[in-house]
């Protein structure tokens, strides 16, 4: 049976000491619900902190034995670990910074050292438990270094990572001194998940700018692995809130909630105490609403639940004091003898009272300044399954706003926006409330927390199988030895090599990639083997190739097969026109004028626009801008637009590296054929060759090639094996 190894800061149980005994309290959190719902074909084990400092060796052994029965494995942390790693780096550095509260970001080296040490402690607990074929799933910002630590010990294991909070923009993230270490830690995973596309986009931007890894539709090549970065918005246990199981007799508190809802419109606000939730801003907006609309006095109440959190942290103490003062000021200014505008509760509610409040409320006012997802919004909507009545006002800064598009969306800093939204919500016709709720409920019912967990694992399994297939194609020692043996045994050998990205690495200046001594030596040795025909098949212009490689006496193809050099003479394909170039050049010159750092490269029969030296996102924007223009201009001229690595090239259609290859392929029967290339233009070469040819793709992109090498360095090492002995 496949195993899923789940790792999170906290286990789905909390241990407390009561009267000297260890008491286990199960967690009812959404993460536990989602993961427990996974297919029974998975055996699940869970590693995390049990929520209590346990130093006594006998107690530790007892806890380990008790938890192991349920597939739970504790990581024991000291009070100092919690103070520095959890309360320190996790919640005083990552939490505020990732939520854009950079004024609260702590830059403390001791906290960073503890964060590394505790992540290592988790790794040491996990590594002995991992078996071949396991899938590992690491959760959240407390363990961002852990994926890379596990990868060190298990290079082939499948690792997933999910971030449950926002990922900030590159300009904010780059400020952190430990930015590279955090990214490299997460990149130890094969699959990285976020709640929203915005968070995913920010992460990919940071990865490119800090680590140098460029993505292709969310797929990164990191060393010898593909890393999938994708969006997996977390849902809720829909039925739990749509049809809550509870006591038939309402509690006293629930009865009062119902009674209050029958007397006036209830606006609910439910948050953990945190500066990211925008509670003071919400209260000020509600005060503005009351100030401007006295007709609602006595008819509307804001029921505000603030769940205590981190009460000893100075910022949270100050926030609590601010909220208390604002509530007092609003109630002092607007209350009547029989009405208080704000009903304020600084405590958590039990599940029964919470669901009663959800069901009874007319409006949910959820306006965080920044929130990874906000599941309260989803819980409120699910609770309206039977009534189909209720309105949600939701901050555009909450991750949930990307899914709940039928909510009234507001800027949490805009008091007038929130006031207008309250008026709209209070006057929304029942049929409109129903229509909006039904649309949102349909989505939440389908994309619940079980779907979230299952979808993440399904995609990780697909990736794991894809990785295995790529490993099978990877050029290992056995394959290398076999190919070298076949090469030496053959009498007539055809070897076709691409240049850029294959023999030489890419450079910001295309003319700077002059072949070095090692490349020249390899080409000279290979072409000197009796019975070997060595071809360089490149997209470069013939003058450059001749200047760099002409002295070696090789056959070559330039401009993707427009020019071919055979037996020392360059000849072009007959019938090719260049009459189209002026109108294309005009478009490209306009792009250069608007995009400093880009430039045009003109060849005999093609023209290219290079953008390697500019911001990649700006380059992609420019490509999107003129792609349609180029397609329109080239439609009647039998031209082809090639999008390569930071270059767009326009050339005559019907001419490609594959057709050029056929000229040498047909020269004579070959008993050994090998071609090596790195981009999609080399796919034409691979396709033109017989199925049993030894085709080699440089990199991990999808290819028809039979084998993979990972880099230019690997290509050189591989070719060197043909020259030795």
C-alpha positions as CSV (number, residue, x, y, z in Angstrom):
1,X,0.0,0.0,0.0
2,X,1.2,3.5,-0.9
3,X,2.1,5.7,2.1
4,X,1.5,9.4,2.6
5,X,3.9,11.0,5.1
6,X,2.3,14.3,6.4
7,X,4.4,16.8,8.2
8,X,3.0,19.9,9.9
9,X,4.0,22.1,12.8
10,X,1.2,20.6,14.9
11,X,-0.1,17.1,15.1
12,X,-3.9,16.7,14.7
13,X,-4.0,16.1,18.5
14,X,-2.9,18.3,21.4
15,X,-1.5,16.9,24.6
16,X,-2.2,18.5,27.9
17,X,-1.2,17.6,31.4
18,X,-4.1,17.5,33.8
19,X,-3.6,16.4,37.4
20,X,-0.3,14.8,36.4
21,X,-1.9,12.8,33.6
22,X,-1.4,13.2,29.8
23,X,-4.7,13.9,28.1
24,X,-5.0,13.7,24.3
25,X,-7.4,16.2,22.6
26,X,-8.1,15.6,18.9
27,X,-8.0,18.6,16.6
28,X,-11.1,19.4,14.5
29,X,-9.2,21.6,12.1
30,X,-9.8,21.6,8.3
31,X,-6.4,20.2,7.5
32,X,-7.0,17.1,9.6
33,X,-10.5,16.7,8.0
34,X,-9.1,16.9,4.5
35,X,-6.2,14.6,5.0
36,X,-8.2,12.0,6.9
37,X,-10.7,11.9,4.0
38,X,-8.0,10.8,1.5
39,X,-8.4,7.6,-0.4
40,X,-8.0,4.5,1.8
41,X,-5.4,3.2,-0.7
42,X,-3.0,5.5,1.2
43,X,-1.6,4.5,4.6
44,X,-1.1,7.8,6.3
45,X,1.4,8.8,9.0
46,X,1.6,12.3,10.5
47,X,4.7,14.0,12.1
48,X,4.4,17.1,14.1
49,X,4.7,18.8,17.5
50,X,2.1,17.6,20.1
51,X,1.5,21.0,21.6
52,X,3.2,20.4,24.9
53,X,6.8,20.5,26.2
54,X,7.6,17.0,27.4
55,X,11.1,16.5,28.8
56,X,10.7,13.4,30.9
57,X,12.0,10.4,29.0
58,X,9.3,8.1,30.4
59,X,6.6,10.5,29.4
60,X,8.1,10.9,25.9
61,X,8.2,7.1,25.4
62,X,4.6,6.9,26.6
63,X,3.5,9.6,24.2
64,X,5.3,8.0,21.3
65,X,3.7,4.6,22.0
66,X,0.2,6.0,22.4
67,X,0.4,8.2,19.3
68,X,2.0,5.5,17.1
69,X,-1.2,3.5,17.3
70,X,-2.9,6.2,15.3
71,X,0.0,6.7,12.9
72,X,1.2,9.8,14.6
73,X,4.8,10.6,15.4
74,X,5.7,13.5,17.7
75,X,8.6,15.9,17.4
76,X,9.4,17.1,20.9
77,X,10.2,20.8,21.2
78,X,11.5,22.7,24.2
79,X,10.1,26.0,25.4
80,X,13.1,27.7,23.9
81,X,12.4,26.1,20.6
82,X,8.8,27.4,20.7
83,X,9.9,30.8,21.8
84,X,12.6,31.3,19.1
85,X,11.4,29.1,16.2
86,X,7.6,29.4,16.4
87,X,6.8,32.6,18.3
88,X,10.1,34.1,17.0
89,X,11.0,33.5,13.4
90,X,7.8,31.9,12.2
91,X,5.4,34.5,13.7
92,X,7.6,37.6,14.1
93,X,9.4,37.4,10.8
94,X,7.6,35.2,8.2
95,X,4.0,35.9,9.3
96,X,4.1,39.7,9.3
97,X,6.4,39.9,6.2
98,X,4.3,37.5,4.1
99,X,1.2,39.5,5.1
100,X,2.8,42.8,4.1
101,X,3.2,44.1,7.6
102,X,6.9,44.8,7.1
103,X,7.0,47.3,10.0
104,X,6.5,44.3,12.3
105,X,9.1,42.1,10.7
106,X,11.8,41.0,13.2
107,X,15.4,40.5,11.9
108,X,16.8,38.4,14.7
109,X,19.7,36.0,14.0
110,X,19.0,33.9,17.1
111,X,15.4,33.3,15.8
112,X,16.8,32.3,12.4
113,X,19.3,29.9,13.9
114,X,16.4,28.3,15.9
115,X,14.2,28.1,12.8
116,X,17.0,26.2,11.0
117,X,17.6,23.9,14.0
118,X,14.0,23.0,14.5
119,X,13.5,22.3,10.8
120,X,16.5,20.0,11.1
121,X,14.9,18.4,14.1
122,X,11.8,17.7,12.1
123,X,14.0,16.2,9.3
124,X,15.8,14.0,11.8
125,X,12.4,12.7,13.0
126,X,11.0,12.2,9.5
127,X,14.0,10.7,7.6
128,X,14.0,7.3,9.6
129,X,10.3,6.9,8.8
130,X,10.4,7.4,5.0
131,X,10.3,4.2,2.8
132,X,10.8,3.7,-0.9
133,X,7.6,4.7,-2.8
134,X,6.3,7.1,-0.1
135,X,4.8,10.5,-0.9
136,X,5.7,13.3,1.5
137,X,3.5,16.3,2.1
138,X,5.0,19.2,4.1
139,X,2.7,22.0,5.4
140,X,3.1,25.7,5.9
141,X,5.5,28.5,6.7
142,X,7.0,27.0,9.9
143,X,8.7,24.3,7.8
144,X,9.9,26.0,4.7
145,X,13.4,24.6,5.0
146,X,12.3,21.0,5.5
147,X,11.7,19.9,1.8
148,X,15.3,20.5,0.9
149,X,16.5,18.7,4.0
150,X,14.5,15.6,3.2
151,X,15.7,15.8,-0.4
152,X,19.3,15.6,0.7
153,X,18.6,12.2,2.3
154,X,16.1,11.0,-0.4
155,X,17.0,12.4,-3.8
156,X,14.2,10.4,-5.5
157,X,11.3,10.6,-3.0
158,X,8.2,12.6,-4.0
159,X,7.8,15.7,-1.8
160,X,4.9,18.2,-1.8
161,X,4.7,21.5,0.0
162,X,1.7,23.7,0.6
163,X,1.8,27.3,1.9
164,X,-1.4,28.2,3.8
165,X,-0.6,31.9,4.0
166,X,0.0,34.5,1.3
167,X,3.3,34.7,-0.6
168,X,4.3,38.3,-0.9
169,X,5.4,40.2,-4.0
170,X,9.1,39.9,-4.9
171,X,9.7,43.5,-3.9
172,X,8.6,42.7,-0.4
173,X,10.1,39.2,-0.2
174,X,13.5,40.4,-1.4
175,X,14.0,42.5,1.8
176,X,14.4,39.3,3.9
177,X,18.1,38.5,4.5
178,X,17.3,34.8,4.4
179,X,15.3,35.0,1.2
180,X,17.5,32.5,-0.8
181,X,17.6,29.9,1.9
182,X,13.8,30.0,2.3
183,X,13.3,29.6,-1.5
184,X,15.9,26.8,-1.8
185,X,14.3,25.0,1.1
186,X,10.8,25.0,-0.5
187,X,12.3,24.1,-3.9
188,X,13.4,20.8,-2.4
189,X,9.7,19.8,-3.1
190,X,8.5,18.4,-6.4
191,X,5.1,20.1,-6.1
192,X,4.5,23.5,-4.4
193,X,0.9,24.6,-3.8
194,X,-0.7,28.0,-3.1
195,X,-4.3,29.2,-2.4
196,X,-4.3,31.7,-5.3
197,X,-2.7,32.4,-8.6
198,X,-1.4,35.7,-7.3
199,X,0.6,34.0,-4.5
200,X,1.9,31.5,-7.1
201,X,2.9,34.3,-9.5
202,X,4.8,36.1,-6.7
203,X,6.7,32.9,-5.7
204,X,7.7,32.2,-9.3
205,X,8.9,35.8,-9.7
206,X,11.0,35.5,-6.6
207,X,12.4,32.2,-7.6
208,X,13.5,33.6,-11.0
209,X,15.0,36.8,-9.6
210,X,16.7,35.3,-6.6
211,X,17.6,31.7,-7.6
212,X,17.6,32.1,-11.4
213,X,15.1,29.3,-12.2
214,X,12.7,30.3,-15.0
215,X,9.3,28.6,-15.2
216,X,7.3,27.3,-18.2
217,X,3.6,27.4,-17.4
218,X,4.4,26.9,-13.7
219,X,7.0,24.1,-14.2
220,X,10.5,24.7,-13.0
221,X,13.6,22.7,-13.8
222,X,15.7,22.5,-10.6
223,X,18.8,20.4,-11.0
224,X,17.7,17.0,-12.3
225,X,14.0,17.5,-11.2
226,X,10.9,19.1,-12.5
227,X,9.1,21.1,-9.9
228,X,5.4,21.8,-10.4
229,X,4.1,25.1,-8.9
230,X,0.3,25.3,-9.0
231,X,-2.9,26.7,-7.4
232,X,-4.9,24.5,-5.0
233,X,-7.5,26.7,-3.1
234,X,-8.4,25.1,0.2
235,X,-12.0,24.3,0.9
236,X,-14.0,23.5,4.0
237,X,-15.9,20.5,5.3
238,X,-19.1,21.7,3.6
239,X,-21.6,19.3,5.2
240,X,-20.3,20.1,8.7
241,X,-21.6,23.7,8.4
242,X,-24.5,23.1,6.0
243,X,-26.0,20.4,8.2
244,X,-24.3,20.6,11.6
245,X,-24.9,17.8,14.1
246,X,-25.7,19.2,17.5
247,X,-27.9,19.2,20.5
248,X,-31.6,19.5,19.6
249,X,-32.0,21.9,22.5
250,X,-30.2,25.2,21.8
251,X,-27.9,26.5,24.4
252,X,-28.8,29.7,26.3
253,X,-26.3,31.6,24.2
254,X,-27.8,30.2,20.9
255,X,-31.3,31.1,22.1
256,X,-30.2,34.7,22.7
257,X,-28.5,34.8,19.2
258,X,-31.8,33.7,17.6
259,X,-33.8,36.2,19.6
260,X,-31.5,39.0,18.7
261,X,-31.7,38.2,15.0
262,X,-35.5,38.4,15.2
263,X,-35.4,41.9,16.6
264,X,-32.8,43.5,14.2
265,X,-30.4,42.7,11.3
266,X,-27.3,40.9,12.5
267,X,-23.9,41.7,10.9
268,X,-21.3,39.2,12.1
269,X,-17.5,39.6,12.3
270,X,-15.5,36.6,13.4
271,X,-11.7,36.7,13.5
272,X,-8.6,35.6,15.5
273,X,-6.9,38.6,17.1
274,X,-4.4,39.6,14.4
275,X,-3.3,42.8,12.8
276,X,-3.8,41.2,9.4
277,X,-7.6,40.9,10.0
278,X,-8.3,44.6,9.7
279,X,-10.6,44.8,12.8
280,X,-9.9,48.4,13.7
281,X,-10.5,49.5,10.1
282,X,-13.8,47.5,10.1
283,X,-15.0,49.2,13.3
284,X,-14.2,52.6,11.9
285,X,-16.1,51.8,8.7
286,X,-19.1,50.6,10.8
287,X,-18.9,53.9,12.8
288,X,-19.0,55.8,9.5
289,X,-22.0,53.8,8.4
290,X,-23.8,54.6,11.7
291,X,-22.8,58.3,11.4
292,X,-24.1,58.6,7.8
293,X,-27.2,56.5,8.2
294,X,-29.1,57.2,11.4
295,X,-32.2,55.4,10.0
296,X,-30.5,52.1,10.8
297,X,-29.9,52.9,14.5
298,X,-31.6,50.3,16.6
299,X,-32.2,48.1,13.6
300,X,-28.7,46.8,13.0
301,X,-26.1,45.2,15.3
302,X,-22.5,44.2,14.6
303,X,-21.8,41.0,16.5
304,X,-18.0,40.9,16.7
305,X,-16.2,37.8,17.9
306,X,-12.5,38.2,18.5
307,X,-10.7,35.0,19.4
308,X,-7.7,35.6,21.7
309,X,-4.3,35.0,20.1
310,X,-0.7,35.7,21.1
311,X,-1.8,37.9,24.0
312,X,1.7,38.4,25.3
313,X,3.1,39.9,22.0
314,X,3.3,43.7,22.2
315,X,1.6,44.3,18.8
316,X,-1.3,42.1,19.8
317,X,-1.7,43.8,23.2
318,X,-1.8,47.1,21.5
319,X,-4.3,45.8,18.9
320,X,-6.5,44.5,21.7
321,X,-6.4,47.8,23.4
322,X,-7.3,49.7,20.2
323,X,-10.2,47.4,19.5
324,X,-11.5,47.8,23.1
325,X,-11.4,51.6,22.8
326,X,-13.1,51.6,19.4
327,X,-15.9,49.4,20.6
328,X,-16.3,51.6,23.7
329,X,-16.3,54.8,21.6
330,X,-18.9,53.5,19.1
331,X,-21.2,52.1,21.8
332,X,-20.8,55.3,23.8
333,X,-21.7,57.5,20.9
334,X,-24.5,55.6,19.2
335,X,-26.1,53.3,21.9
336,X,-29.7,53.7,23.0
337,X,-31.2,52.5,26.3
338,X,-32.4,49.3,24.5
339,X,-29.7,49.0,21.8
340,X,-25.9,48.7,21.5
341,X,-24.6,48.8,18.0
342,X,-21.6,46.5,18.7
343,X,-22.0,43.2,20.6
344,X,-18.3,42.5,21.3
345,X,-17.0,39.1,22.6
346,X,-13.3,38.5,23.2
347,X,-13.5,34.7,23.3
348,X,-14.1,31.7,21.0
349,X,-17.5,30.2,20.6
350,X,-18.3,26.5,20.8
351,X,-19.3,24.9,17.5
352,X,-23.0,24.9,18.3
353,X,-23.1,28.6,19.1
354,X,-20.9,29.4,16.1
355,X,-23.2,27.6,13.6
356,X,-26.3,29.2,15.2
357,X,-24.7,32.6,14.8
358,X,-23.8,31.8,11.1
359,X,-27.4,30.7,10.4
360,X,-29.0,33.6,12.2
361,X,-26.9,36.3,10.8
362,X,-28.1,38.4,7.9
363,X,-24.7,39.7,6.8
364,X,-21.1,38.5,7.2
365,X,-18.6,41.4,7.2
366,X,-15.2,39.9,6.5
367,X,-12.6,42.5,5.7
368,X,-9.0,41.3,6.3
369,X,-6.2,43.6,5.2
370,X,-4.5,40.4,3.9
371,X,-5.5,36.8,4.3
372,X,-4.2,33.6,2.7
373,X,-7.7,32.2,2.2
374,X,-10.3,33.0,5.0
375,X,-12.4,29.9,5.7
376,X,-14.9,31.8,7.9
377,X,-16.3,33.3,4.6
378,X,-16.8,29.8,3.2
379,X,-18.3,28.5,6.5
380,X,-20.9,31.3,6.6
381,X,-22.0,30.5,3.0
382,X,-22.3,26.8,3.7
383,X,-24.4,27.5,6.8
384,X,-27.0,29.1,4.5
385,X,-27.7,25.8,2.7
386,X,-31.3,25.6,4.0
387,X,-32.4,29.3,4.2
388,X,-30.7,30.6,1.0
389,X,-30.8,34.0,2.7
390,X,-27.8,36.1,3.7
391,X,-25.2,38.4,2.2
392,X,-21.4,38.3,2.5
393,X,-19.2,41.4,2.3
394,X,-15.7,40.2,1.5
395,X,-12.3,41.9,1.3
396,X,-10.7,41.8,-2.1
397,X,-7.5,41.0,-0.1
398,X,-8.7,37.6,1.1
399,X,-7.7,34.6,-0.9
400,X,-11.3,33.4,-0.8
401,X,-12.4,36.4,-3.0
402,X,-10.9,34.7,-6.0
403,X,-13.6,32.0,-5.7
404,X,-16.5,33.8,-4.1
405,X,-17.0,36.2,-6.9
406,X,-20.7,36.7,-6.0
407,X,-19.8,38.2,-2.7
408,X,-19.9,42.0,-2.4
409,X,-16.2,42.8,-2.8
410,X,-14.7,45.8,-0.9
411,X,-11.4,47.4,-0.2
412,X,-10.8,46.9,3.5
413,X,-9.2,50.3,3.8
414,X,-12.0,52.2,2.2
415,X,-14.7,53.2,4.7
416,X,-17.1,54.6,2.1
417,X,-16.7,51.3,0.1
418,X,-17.7,49.3,3.2
419,X,-20.5,51.7,4.0
420,X,-21.9,51.4,0.5
421,X,-21.6,47.6,0.7
422,X,-23.6,47.5,4.0
423,X,-26.4,49.6,2.4
424,X,-26.4,47.3,-0.6
425,X,-26.5,44.2,1.6
426,X,-29.2,45.5,3.9
427,X,-31.4,46.2,0.9
428,X,-30.6,43.2,-1.3
429,X,-33.8,41.5,-2.4
430,X,-34.3,37.9,-1.2
431,X,-34.2,36.5,-4.8
432,X,-30.8,38.1,-5.4
433,X,-29.5,36.8,-2.1
434,X,-30.7,33.3,-3.1
435,X,-29.1,33.5,-6.5
436,X,-25.7,34.7,-5.2
437,X,-25.7,32.1,-2.4
438,X,-26.7,29.2,-4.6
439,X,-23.8,30.0,-7.0
440,X,-21.3,30.2,-4.3
441,X,-22.6,27.1,-2.5
442,X,-22.4,25.0,-5.7
443,X,-18.7,25.9,-5.9
444,X,-18.0,25.3,-2.2
445,X,-19.9,22.0,-2.2
446,X,-17.8,20.7,-5.1
447,X,-14.4,22.1,-4.1
448,X,-14.5,21.2,-0.4
449,X,-11.5,20.3,1.8
450,X,-11.7,16.7,0.7
451,X,-11.4,17.7,-2.9
452,X,-8.5,20.0,-2.1
453,X,-6.5,17.2,-0.5
454,X,-7.4,14.7,-3.1
455,X,-6.6,17.1,-6.0
456,X,-3.2,18.0,-4.5
457,X,-2.3,14.3,-4.0
458,X,-3.6,13.4,-7.5
459,X,-1.4,16.0,-9.1
460,X,1.6,14.9,-7.0
461,X,1.1,11.3,-8.0
462,X,1.0,12.3,-11.7
463,X,4.2,14.3,-11.2
464,X,5.8,11.4,-9.4
465,X,5.0,9.1,-12.3
466,X,6.3,11.7,-14.8
467,X,9.5,12.0,-12.8
468,X,10.0,8.2,-12.9
469,X,9.5,8.3,-16.7
470,X,12.2,11.0,-17.0
471,X,14.5,9.2,-14.7
472,X,14.2,6.2,-17.0
473,X,15.2,8.4,-20.0
474,X,18.0,10.1,-18.0
475,X,21.5,9.2,-19.3
476,X,22.9,6.9,-16.6
477,X,26.3,5.2,-16.6
478,X,24.8,2.0,-18.1
479,X,23.3,3.9,-21.1
480,X,26.5,6.0,-21.5
481,X,28.6,2.8,-21.6
482,X,26.3,1.2,-24.1
483,X,26.3,4.1,-26.5
484,X,30.0,4.5,-26.4
485,X,30.4,0.8,-27.1
486,X,28.0,1.1,-30.1
487,X,29.9,4.1,-31.4
488,X,33.3,2.4,-31.3
489,X,31.9,-0.8,-32.9
490,X,30.4,1.2,-35.8
491,X,32.1,1.9,-39.1
492,X,29.8,4.8,-40.4
493,X,28.8,7.2,-37.7
494,X,26.6,10.3,-38.0
495,X,26.8,12.7,-35.0
496,X,24.6,15.9,-35.1
497,X,25.1,18.6,-32.4
498,X,23.2,21.8,-31.7
499,X,25.4,24.7,-30.5
500,X,23.7,27.1,-28.1
501,X,22.4,25.4,-24.9
502,X,24.1,22.2,-26.0
503,X,27.8,22.8,-26.5
504,X,27.9,26.3,-25.0
505,X,25.7,27.9,-22.3
506,X,23.4,30.8,-23.1
507,X,24.6,34.3,-22.5
508,X,23.0,37.8,-22.4
509,X,25.0,38.7,-25.5
510,X,24.7,36.0,-28.2
511,X,28.0,37.0,-29.7
512,X,29.8,36.4,-26.5
513,X,29.4,32.6,-26.7
514,X,32.6,32.0,-28.6
515,X,33.5,28.3,-28.4
516,X,36.0,27.7,-25.6
517,X,39.1,25.5,-25.7
518,X,37.3,22.5,-24.3
519,X,34.6,22.6,-27.0
520,X,37.0,23.1,-29.8
521,X,39.1,20.2,-28.5
522,X,36.1,17.9,-28.3
523,X,34.9,18.8,-31.8
524,X,38.3,18.3,-33.3
525,X,38.8,14.9,-31.7
526,X,35.3,13.6,-32.7
527,X,35.6,14.8,-36.3
528,X,39.0,13.3,-36.5
529,X,37.6,9.7,-35.8
530,X,37.7,7.7,-39.0
531,X,34.2,6.9,-40.2
532,X,32.6,9.8,-38.2
533,X,30.6,12.6,-39.9
534,X,30.2,15.4,-37.3
535,X,27.6,18.0,-38.1
536,X,26.9,21.3,-36.2
537,X,23.2,22.1,-36.8
538,X,22.4,25.5,-35.4
539,X,20.1,28.5,-35.6
540,X,23.0,30.8,-35.8
541,X,23.9,32.7,-39.0
542,X,26.5,31.1,-41.3
543,X,29.1,33.9,-40.9
544,X,29.3,33.4,-37.1
545,X,29.5,29.6,-37.4
546,X,32.2,30.0,-40.1
547,X,34.2,32.4,-38.0
548,X,34.0,30.2,-34.9
549,X,34.1,26.7,-36.3
550,X,35.2,27.0,-39.9
551,X,38.7,26.0,-39.2
552,X,37.7,22.6,-38.0
553,X,36.5,21.5,-41.5
554,X,33.1,20.4,-40.2
555,X,29.8,20.2,-42.2
556,X,27.3,22.7,-40.7
557,X,23.8,23.9,-41.0
558,X,23.0,27.6,-40.2
559,X,19.8,29.5,-39.7
560,X,17.8,26.3,-38.9
561,X,18.8,24.7,-42.2
562,X,18.6,27.7,-44.5
563,X,22.3,27.4,-45.2
564,X,24.3,24.2,-45.3
565,X,28.1,23.7,-45.5
566,X,29.1,20.4,-47.1
567,X,32.6,19.5,-48.3
568,X,33.8,23.1,-47.5
569,X,31.1,25.0,-49.4
570,X,28.1,26.9,-48.1
571,X,24.9,26.7,-50.2
572,X,21.5,28.1,-49.4
573,X,18.1,26.5,-49.9
574,X,16.9,27.5,-53.4
575,X,13.8,29.7,-53.9
576,X,13.9,31.5,-50.5
577,X,12.7,35.1,-50.5
578,X,13.8,38.0,-48.3
579,X,11.3,40.6,-49.6
580,X,9.3,40.2,-46.4
581,X,12.1,41.4,-44.1
582,X,11.6,45.2,-44.3
583,X,8.0,45.2,-42.9
584,X,9.0,42.7,-40.2
585,X,12.1,44.8,-39.3
586,X,9.9,47.8,-38.9
587,X,7.8,46.0,-36.2
588,X,10.9,44.8,-34.4
589,X,12.6,48.2,-34.5
590,X,9.6,49.6,-32.8
591,X,9.9,46.9,-30.1
592,X,13.6,47.8,-29.6
593,X,12.8,51.5,-29.2
594,X,10.2,50.7,-26.5
595,X,12.3,48.0,-24.8
596,X,15.8,49.1,-23.8
597,X,18.2,46.2,-23.6
598,X,16.5,44.2,-26.4
599,X,18.1,44.1,-29.9
600,X,17.6,42.8,-33.4
601,X,19.8,40.1,-35.0
602,X,19.5,40.0,-38.7
603,X,20.6,36.9,-40.6
604,X,20.6,36.2,-44.4
605,X,17.2,34.7,-44.5
606,X,15.7,35.4,-41.0
607,X,15.5,38.1,-38.5
608,X,15.3,37.7,-34.7
609,X,14.4,39.9,-31.7
610,X,16.4,39.1,-28.5
611,X,15.2,40.0,-25.0
612,X,17.6,38.1,-22.7
613,X,18.9,41.3,-21.1
614,X,15.6,42.6,-20.0
615,X,13.1,41.8,-17.3
616,X,11.5,38.4,-18.3
617,X,8.0,39.5,-17.5
618,X,8.4,42.6,-19.7
619,X,9.8,40.4,-22.4
620,X,6.8,38.1,-22.3
621,X,4.5,41.1,-22.4
622,X,6.2,42.4,-25.5
623,X,6.0,39.0,-27.1
624,X,2.2,38.8,-26.4
625,X,1.8,42.3,-27.8
626,X,3.4,41.6,-31.2
627,X,2.6,37.9,-31.6
628,X,-0.7,38.6,-33.4
629,X,0.9,41.4,-35.4
630,X,3.6,39.0,-36.6
631,X,1.1,36.3,-37.4
632,X,-0.9,38.7,-39.5
633,X,2.1,40.1,-41.3
634,X,3.5,36.6,-42.0
635,X,0.2,34.9,-43.0
636,X,0.7,35.4,-46.8
637,X,4.4,35.1,-47.0
638,X,4.9,31.4,-46.0
639,X,6.9,32.4,-43.0
640,X,7.2,30.8,-39.5
641,X,7.5,32.6,-36.1
642,X,9.8,30.7,-33.7
643,X,9.7,31.5,-30.0
644,X,13.0,30.3,-28.5
645,X,14.9,30.9,-25.3
646,X,14.5,34.7,-24.9
647,X,14.3,35.2,-28.6
648,X,11.6,35.4,-31.3
649,X,12.8,34.6,-34.8
650,X,10.9,34.9,-38.1
651,X,12.1,32.7,-40.9
652,X,10.9,31.0,-44.1
653,X,8.5,28.2,-43.4
654,X,9.2,24.7,-44.6
655,X,12.9,25.1,-43.7
656,X,14.0,23.5,-40.4
657,X,16.8,21.6,-38.8
658,X,15.0,18.3,-39.6
659,X,15.0,18.9,-43.3
660,X,18.6,19.9,-43.2
661,X,19.4,16.7,-41.3
662,X,17.9,14.6,-44.1
663,X,20.6,15.8,-46.5
664,X,23.3,14.0,-44.4
665,X,21.1,11.1,-43.4
666,X,20.7,10.2,-47.1
667,X,24.4,10.3,-47.9
668,X,25.0,6.6,-47.0
669,X,23.8,3.9,-44.7
670,X,24.8,4.8,-41.1
671,X,25.3,2.1,-38.4
672,X,25.4,4.7,-35.6
673,X,23.4,7.9,-35.5
674,X,23.3,10.3,-32.5
675,X,21.8,13.8,-32.2
676,X,21.9,16.2,-29.2
677,X,19.9,19.4,-28.8
678,X,18.2,21.5,-26.2
679,X,15.2,23.4,-27.6
680,X,12.1,22.8,-29.6
681,X,13.8,23.5,-33.0
682,X,15.9,20.4,-32.3
683,X,12.8,18.3,-32.1
684,X,12.6,18.6,-35.9
685,X,16.1,16.9,-36.0
686,X,15.0,14.1,-33.6
687,X,11.8,13.5,-35.6
688,X,13.7,13.3,-38.9
689,X,16.0,10.5,-37.7
690,X,15.2,6.8,-37.6
691,X,13.4,5.5,-34.4
692,X,16.5,3.6,-33.3
693,X,18.7,6.7,-33.5
694,X,20.3,7.9,-30.3
695,X,18.5,11.2,-29.7
696,X,19.4,13.2,-26.6
697,X,17.5,16.1,-25.2
698,X,19.4,18.6,-23.0
699,X,17.1,19.5,-20.1
700,X,13.9,18.1,-18.8
701,X,11.4,19.6,-21.2
702,X,9.0,17.3,-23.0
703,X,10.7,15.7,-26.0
704,X,10.6,12.9,-28.5
705,X,14.2,12.2,-27.8
706,X,15.1,8.8,-26.3
707,X,17.5,10.1,-23.6
708,X,18.1,13.2,-21.4
709,X,21.2,15.0,-20.3
710,X,20.7,17.8,-17.8
711,X,23.1,20.5,-18.8
712,X,25.9,21.8,-21.2
713,X,28.3,20.5,-18.6
714,X,26.8,17.0,-18.8
715,X,26.9,17.1,-22.7
716,X,30.6,17.8,-22.6
717,X,31.3,15.1,-20.1
718,X,29.3,12.7,-22.2
719,X,31.1,13.6,-25.5
720,X,34.5,13.3,-23.8
721,X,33.7,9.6,-23.2
722,X,33.7,9.1,-27.0
723,X,37.2,10.6,-27.3
724,X,38.9,8.6,-24.5
725,X,40.6,5.2,-25.3
